[in-house]
Amino acid sequence: MKLDAGLPVDGKHLRGITEVARAAEDLGFGGLWTSETKHDSFLPLAVAAGATSGLSLGNSVAIAFSRSPMVTAQLAWDLQDISEGRFILGLGTQVKAHITRRFSMPWDKPASRLADYIRALRAIWESFQTEGRLKYEGEFYKHTLMTPFFNPGPIEHPEIPVYIAGVNTRLARLAGELCDGFHVHPFHTPEYVRRVVVPAVEEGASGEGRDAREVELATSVFVVTGETEEAMAEQREKMRAQAAFYASTPTYRTVLDVHGWGEVGDRLGGLARDGKWDEMPNLITDEMLHTFAVEAPPDGVGPALKERYEGLVDRVALYLPFVPGERDEFWRAAIGAVDGG
């Protein structure tokens, strides 16, 4: 199991990426992931690739349906080339409102569309690598033109891993059918991963004659830690509010149902609809928070992660941005415990 880092997201994030990436590699993180909320997730990875030599670099996640497969294929191809084979393409569907209203792009049958998207990517990459004819005609995407002038040509590491993200079983099955990895949402529990995600990945893989062990599971973990009890209490309430926000959304009901907490999700959804955000964290009990989050003093976070996830997921990150120079000893100890201790 590897401990990865998440890139900080702020208004000046591009200016600090070289420092962050080099520091992450020096400390021994397995990988560096970029998100796609306020900023594009590909551009930072190009900067990080030029500043590092061994760190895995990936999107967690890039929004698939906001881009043509050809656009994503070109971005991924160049990143795989500059990183010398260290790039991981992470894709997500987002939700209908954002795709149709924020990006003004089509939305229908998202799981089927995402499967078609991935097949289109691989057809385009094959055309790039072989410099041969491009002829892909799927349910949603058709790519039938590639002339030498627009073909970037072969690269040394043409096999680009594709991870997808999801919560419910359909996308987990798709990961088993077609992908190299699956991003488990930060709002999860180990029991949900065991009872929902793993069986769905296995089902998808079995249907395609694949070994489910070929599909890596990666996740980001809620964590409650601090040097003092006051600091831990403050972090505990932040994570309680974060858990309440996710639990109020019907998409994440599957996680609650595993533990028999579906009724809490209904109540949280009602409070969210009424705009009663301050009341929502009160419904997340200490028992629930302990199930959703790792809680430990700083020197115990790494061992707690290892105990909780060893043999269950392949890559973990903390739901905290990595900032060079802040808590380096904490990060170093956690990496040692997860990756080797």
C-alpha positions as CSV (number, residue, x, y, z in Angstrom):
1,M,0.0,0.0,0.0
2,K,1.2,3.5,-0.9
3,L,0.5,6.8,0.8
4,D,-0.1,9.6,-1.8
5,A,-0.4,13.3,-1.5
6,G,-3.0,15.7,-2.7
7,L,-2.0,19.0,-4.3
8,P,-3.2,22.1,-2.4
9,V,-5.9,24.0,-4.2
10,D,-5.7,27.8,-3.9
11,G,-5.5,30.9,-6.1
12,K,-1.7,30.6,-6.6
13,H,-1.5,26.8,-6.9
14,L,0.4,26.7,-10.2
15,R,3.2,28.9,-8.9
16,G,4.0,26.5,-6.1
17,I,3.7,23.2,-7.9
18,T,7.4,22.7,-8.5
19,E,8.1,23.1,-4.8
20,V,5.2,20.8,-3.8
21,A,6.1,18.1,-6.3
22,R,9.8,18.0,-5.4
23,A,9.0,18.0,-1.7
24,A,6.5,15.2,-2.1
25,E,9.0,13.1,-3.9
26,D,11.8,13.8,-1.4
27,L,9.6,12.7,1.5
28,G,8.7,9.5,-0.2
29,F,5.1,9.8,-1.2
30,G,4.0,7.3,-3.8
31,G,2.0,9.7,-5.9
32,L,0.6,13.2,-6.3
33,W,-3.0,13.8,-7.2
34,T,-4.7,16.9,-8.6
35,S,-8.4,17.6,-8.3
36,E,-10.6,19.5,-10.6
37,T,-12.8,21.9,-8.7
38,K,-11.6,25.5,-9.1
39,H,-8.8,24.7,-11.5
40,D,-7.9,22.4,-14.4
41,S,-6.4,19.2,-13.2
42,F,-4.0,18.5,-16.1
43,L,-1.9,21.6,-16.3
44,P,-0.4,21.2,-12.7
45,L,0.7,17.7,-13.6
46,A,2.8,18.9,-16.6
47,V,4.7,21.2,-14.2
48,A,5.1,18.4,-11.6
49,A,6.3,16.0,-14.3
50,G,9.2,18.3,-15.2
51,A,10.2,18.7,-11.5
52,T,10.2,15.0,-10.5
53,S,11.5,11.7,-11.7
54,G,9.8,8.9,-9.8
55,L,6.5,10.2,-8.4
56,S,3.3,8.9,-9.9
57,L,1.1,11.7,-11.1
58,G,-2.6,11.6,-11.6
59,N,-6.0,13.3,-11.7
60,S,-8.4,12.7,-8.9
61,V,-10.4,13.3,-11.0
62,A,-10.7,15.0,-14.3
63,I,-14.3,15.6,-15.5
64,A,-14.7,13.4,-18.6
65,F,-17.9,14.8,-20.1
66,S,-16.6,18.3,-20.1
67,R,-14.1,17.4,-22.8
68,S,-14.1,15.5,-26.1
69,P,-12.2,12.2,-25.8
70,M,-9.8,13.6,-28.4
71,V,-8.9,16.5,-26.1
72,T,-8.4,14.2,-23.2
73,A,-6.4,11.7,-25.3
74,Q,-4.0,14.5,-26.4
75,L,-3.5,15.8,-22.8
76,A,-2.9,12.3,-21.4
77,W,-0.5,11.4,-24.2
78,D,1.7,14.4,-23.6
79,L,1.6,14.0,-19.9
80,Q,2.6,10.3,-20.2
81,D,5.4,11.3,-22.5
82,I,6.8,14.1,-20.3
83,S,6.5,12.0,-17.2
84,E,8.2,9.0,-18.8
85,G,5.3,6.7,-18.0
86,R,4.3,8.0,-14.6
87,F,0.9,9.5,-15.5
88,I,-2.5,8.0,-14.3
89,L,-5.6,9.3,-16.0
90,G,-8.4,9.6,-13.5
91,L,-11.9,10.3,-14.8
92,G,-15.2,11.1,-13.2
93,T,-18.7,11.7,-14.5
94,Q,-19.7,14.6,-12.2
95,V,-23.5,15.1,-11.9
96,K,-26.1,16.1,-14.5
97,A,-26.5,19.7,-13.3
98,H,-22.8,20.5,-13.6
99,I,-22.4,18.9,-16.9
100,T,-25.4,20.5,-18.5
101,R,-25.5,23.8,-16.7
102,R,-21.9,24.6,-15.8
103,F,-20.2,23.0,-18.8
104,S,-23.1,23.1,-21.3
105,M,-22.4,19.6,-22.4
106,P,-24.7,16.6,-23.0
107,W,-25.6,14.2,-20.3
108,D,-27.4,10.8,-20.6
109,K,-26.7,7.3,-19.5
110,P,-23.5,8.3,-17.7
111,A,-22.0,4.9,-17.0
112,S,-22.5,3.8,-20.6
113,R,-21.2,7.1,-21.9
114,L,-18.1,6.7,-19.7
115,A,-17.4,3.2,-20.9
116,D,-17.7,4.5,-24.5
117,Y,-15.4,7.4,-23.6
118,I,-12.7,5.1,-22.3
119,R,-12.9,2.8,-25.4
120,A,-12.6,5.9,-27.6
121,L,-9.5,7.1,-25.7
122,R,-7.8,3.7,-26.2
123,A,-8.7,3.7,-29.9
124,I,-7.2,7.2,-30.3
125,W,-4.0,6.2,-28.3
126,E,-3.6,3.2,-30.6
127,S,-3.8,5.4,-33.6
128,F,-1.2,7.7,-32.0
129,Q,1.2,4.8,-31.2
130,T,0.8,2.9,-34.5
131,E,0.3,6.0,-36.6
132,G,-2.4,4.0,-38.2
133,R,-6.0,4.7,-39.2
134,L,-8.4,5.9,-36.6
135,K,-11.8,4.3,-36.8
136,Y,-13.8,4.3,-33.6
137,E,-17.6,4.3,-33.8
138,G,-19.4,3.8,-30.4
139,E,-22.8,4.6,-29.0
140,F,-21.9,8.2,-28.0
141,Y,-18.5,9.0,-29.6
142,K,-17.2,8.6,-33.2
143,H,-13.6,9.3,-34.1
144,T,-12.8,8.5,-37.7
145,L,-10.3,11.1,-38.8
146,M,-6.6,11.2,-38.0
147,T,-4.1,12.6,-40.5
148,P,-0.3,12.6,-40.1
149,F,-0.3,16.3,-39.5
150,F,-2.4,15.9,-36.4
151,N,-1.0,12.6,-35.1
152,P,1.6,13.2,-32.3
153,G,3.2,9.8,-33.0
154,P,4.5,7.0,-30.8
155,I,5.9,7.4,-27.3
156,E,8.0,5.2,-25.1
157,H,5.2,4.3,-22.6
158,P,2.0,4.2,-24.5
159,E,0.0,2.2,-21.9
160,I,-1.8,4.9,-19.9
161,P,-3.6,3.6,-16.8
162,V,-7.2,4.7,-16.5
163,Y,-8.9,5.0,-13.2
164,I,-12.5,6.1,-12.7
165,A,-14.3,7.4,-9.7
166,G,-17.7,6.5,-8.3
167,V,-19.9,5.6,-5.3
168,N,-22.5,3.2,-6.5
169,T,-22.0,-0.3,-7.9
170,R,-22.5,0.5,-11.6
171,L,-19.3,2.5,-11.9
172,A,-17.4,0.0,-9.7
173,R,-18.5,-2.8,-12.0
174,L,-17.3,-0.7,-15.0
175,A,-13.9,-0.3,-13.3
176,G,-13.7,-4.1,-13.1
177,E,-14.8,-4.5,-16.7
178,L,-12.5,-1.9,-18.3
179,C,-10.2,0.1,-16.1
180,D,-6.9,-0.1,-14.2
181,G,-8.2,1.5,-11.0
182,F,-11.1,2.8,-9.1
183,H,-11.2,5.9,-6.9
184,V,-13.3,5.3,-3.8
185,H,-14.9,8.5,-2.7
186,P,-13.5,10.1,0.6
187,F,-17.0,9.6,2.1
188,H,-16.7,5.9,2.7
189,T,-16.1,3.3,5.3
190,P,-14.0,0.1,5.2
191,E,-17.1,-2.0,5.5
192,Y,-18.7,-0.2,2.5
193,V,-15.5,-0.9,0.5
194,R,-15.6,-4.6,1.5
195,R,-19.4,-5.1,1.0
196,V,-20.1,-2.8,-2.0
197,V,-17.0,-1.8,-3.9
198,V,-14.9,-4.9,-3.9
199,P,-17.8,-7.3,-5.0
200,A,-18.9,-4.9,-7.8
201,V,-15.3,-4.7,-9.1
202,E,-15.0,-8.5,-9.0
203,E,-18.3,-8.9,-10.8
204,G,-17.3,-6.6,-13.5
205,A,-13.9,-8.2,-13.9
206,S,-15.3,-11.7,-13.9
207,G,-17.7,-10.8,-16.7
208,E,-14.8,-9.8,-18.9
209,G,-12.5,-12.6,-18.0
210,R,-10.2,-10.3,-16.0
211,D,-8.6,-10.7,-12.7
212,A,-10.0,-8.2,-10.2
213,R,-6.6,-7.8,-8.7
214,E,-5.5,-6.0,-11.8
215,V,-7.8,-3.1,-10.7
216,E,-6.2,-0.9,-8.0
217,L,-8.3,0.8,-5.4
218,A,-7.3,4.3,-4.4
219,T,-9.0,6.5,-1.8
220,S,-8.6,9.7,0.2
221,V,-9.4,9.4,4.0
222,F,-11.0,11.7,6.4
223,V,-8.6,12.2,9.4
224,V,-8.9,13.7,12.8
225,T,-5.5,14.5,14.3
226,G,-3.7,17.2,16.2
227,E,-0.9,18.0,18.6
228,T,-3.4,18.9,21.4
229,E,-6.8,17.8,22.4
230,E,-8.1,21.2,21.4
231,A,-6.7,20.8,17.9
232,M,-8.2,17.4,17.6
233,A,-11.5,18.6,18.8
234,E,-11.5,21.4,16.2
235,Q,-10.6,18.9,13.4
236,R,-13.2,16.5,14.7
237,E,-16.0,19.1,14.2
238,K,-14.7,20.0,10.7
239,M,-14.8,16.3,9.7
240,R,-18.3,16.0,11.3
241,A,-19.5,18.8,9.2
242,Q,-17.9,17.4,6.0
243,A,-19.5,14.0,6.7
244,A,-22.9,15.6,7.2
245,F,-22.6,17.4,3.9
246,Y,-21.9,14.3,1.9
247,A,-24.4,12.2,3.9
248,S,-27.2,14.6,3.0
249,T,-26.7,13.9,-0.7
250,P,-28.8,10.9,-2.1
251,T,-25.8,9.8,-4.2
252,Y,-24.0,8.7,-1.1
253,R,-26.9,6.9,0.5
254,T,-25.2,3.6,-0.4
255,V,-22.5,4.2,2.2
256,L,-25.1,4.9,4.9
257,D,-27.2,1.9,4.1
258,V,-24.3,-0.5,4.7
259,H,-24.5,0.6,8.4
260,G,-28.2,1.0,8.7
261,W,-28.0,4.7,8.8
262,G,-30.2,5.5,5.8
263,E,-32.8,7.3,8.0
264,V,-30.1,9.8,9.1
265,G,-29.4,10.5,5.4
266,D,-33.1,11.3,4.9
267,R,-33.1,13.7,7.8
268,L,-29.9,15.4,6.6
269,G,-31.3,15.7,3.2
270,G,-34.3,17.5,4.6
271,L,-32.2,19.9,6.6
272,A,-30.1,20.7,3.5
273,R,-33.2,21.4,1.5
274,D,-34.3,23.8,4.2
275,G,-30.9,25.5,4.3
276,K,-30.3,24.4,8.0
277,W,-26.6,23.7,7.5
278,D,-25.6,24.5,11.0
279,E,-27.9,21.8,12.4
280,M,-26.7,19.0,10.1
281,P,-23.4,18.1,11.9
282,N,-25.5,17.3,15.1
283,L,-26.8,14.2,13.4
284,I,-23.4,12.7,12.8
285,T,-22.7,10.8,16.1
286,D,-19.3,10.1,17.5
287,E,-19.8,6.4,16.4
288,M,-20.5,7.5,12.9
289,L,-17.6,9.9,12.7
290,H,-15.3,7.2,14.0
291,T,-16.5,4.9,11.2
292,F,-16.0,7.6,8.5
293,A,-12.7,8.9,9.7
294,V,-9.3,7.8,11.1
295,E,-8.8,9.4,14.5
296,A,-5.3,9.3,16.0
297,P,-2.5,11.5,17.4
298,P,0.0,12.5,14.7
299,D,2.4,9.6,15.4
300,G,-0.5,7.1,15.2
301,V,-2.1,8.1,11.9
302,G,0.2,6.0,9.7
303,P,-0.3,2.8,11.8
304,A,-4.0,3.5,11.9
305,L,-4.2,3.8,8.2
306,K,-2.2,0.6,7.7
307,E,-4.4,-1.3,10.1
308,R,-7.6,0.0,8.5
309,Y,-6.8,-0.4,4.8
310,E,-3.9,-2.9,4.4
311,G,-5.2,-5.6,2.0
312,L,-8.3,-3.6,1.2
313,V,-7.0,-0.7,-0.9
314,D,-3.8,-0.1,-2.8
315,R,-3.3,3.7,-2.5
316,V,-4.4,6.0,0.3
317,A,-4.2,9.7,0.7
318,L,-5.3,11.9,3.6
319,Y,-8.2,14.4,3.1
320,L,-5.6,17.1,3.8
321,P,-3.5,19.0,1.3
322,F,0.2,18.4,1.5
323,V,2.1,21.7,2.1
324,P,5.9,21.6,2.0
325,G,7.5,22.6,5.3
326,E,4.3,22.1,7.3
327,R,4.3,18.9,9.4
328,D,7.0,17.2,7.4
329,E,7.9,14.9,10.2
330,F,4.2,13.9,10.5
331,W,4.1,13.1,6.8
332,R,7.4,11.2,6.9
333,A,6.3,9.0,9.7
334,A,3.0,8.3,8.1
335,I,4.6,7.4,4.8
336,G,7.0,5.0,6.6
337,A,4.2,3.3,8.5
338,V,2.0,2.9,5.5
339,D,4.5,2.0,2.9
340,G,6.9,-0.1,4.9
341,G,6.2,-0.2,8.6
